[in-house]
Amino acid sequence: MTNPVSSLCDDQTFSKVFRSYSKTLFNFLYYKCGDEQLAKDLVQEAFLKLWQNCKSVSFETSRGYVFKTANNTLLNTYEHSKVKLRFANLNHKGYTNESPEFLLLEKEQFQEINS
């Protein structure tokens, strides 16, 4: 019998795993996020990570691995979106990179011009 840990790195075995689980994984992700393109991207990313870690993931656990990886990536995507939204909603107070001396000089010159 072949070693299941190393057999996942075989192209044919990996293709079989991809064909077996990719559609179900896509349906699962599409149900969760409602975005077809995001679901497709997450499926590809999950199988890419599986391929990169094929030596440490057994054939028997490959289904759970891709589902867990894809779900975690989806949750990370949502969390990142929340961070971006929070930053966009911050009250930007007009910070500047100019030194205080420059700002004071600018204010004085503006007053001289308008006097």
N, C-alpha and C positions, 0 to 999 in steps of 0.2 A: 504494500500500500504506500502511496506517495505521502509525503509530509504536507499536511494541509496549510501550514504556515507559508511554506515557500511556493506552493502551487498557485496562490493568489497572484503572484508576480508573473505568472505565465499569461501571455497575451490572450490565448483562447479561454482560459478560465476567467480572466478579468472581463472579457467580452460577454461571457455567459452571465456573470454577475450583473453587469451593466444592463443587459437585455432583460434579465429577470426582475430587476428592482427599479429601473429608471422611471418607468411609466407610473408605477405605484407611488414612488417618491414624489414625482411631479404632481400627481393628483393630491397627495397629502399637503404639499407646500402651497399649491394653488388654492386649496380649501382654506388654509390658514391665513394667507396673505391677500388673496384676490387679485394678484398681479401676475399675469401669465409670463411676462418677460423676467420678472424677479424670480419666479419659481423655476424657470428654465436655467437661469444663471446659478441658482443655488444647487440645483441637481448637478450641473457641470462641476461646480466647485467642490461638492461633496465627493464626487467620484475622482476628481483630481487629487484630493487629500487621501483618498483610499489608495490610489496608485502610488502616491509618494510614500505611504506607510504600509505598502503591501507586505513587507517582510515581518511586520509586527502585528498584523491583523490576520486572524485565521479565516478560512473560508466560511466556517460556521457562524462567525460573528460579523461577517461583512454587512449583512442587512442592517443589523442594529447600529453598526458603525456609521454607515452613510445616512441613516435616518437621524441619528443623534447629532452628527456633524452638521447636517443641513438645518436641523431645528435650531441648534446653537448659533449658527451663522445668521439665520433669520432673526433671532432674538437680538443678536449684536447689531444687526442692521437697524432694527427698530430703536434700540438704545441710542445708536449714533444719530438717528434722525431726531430723537428727542433732544439730544445735546445741541444739535444744530439749530433747532427751533428755539430753545432757550436762549442761545447766543443771539439769534436774530431778534428776539423780543427784548433784549437788554436795552436799558435806556443809555444810549451812548452819549456821554456828557461832553463831547467835543474835545477829547484829549488831543494834545498836540505834541510834536517832537521838538518844538522850539524851546530854548532855554528861557528861564524867567527874565533874564537880562534883556534878551531879544524882544520878548513880549512887552516889557516896560518901555523900551526904546521905541518900539512900534506905536505904542499907545501915546507916548509923548509927541512923536512926529505927527500922528493923526490929529492931536489937539492943536499943534502949531499950525497945521494946514487949515484947519477949520476955524481958527481964531481970526 
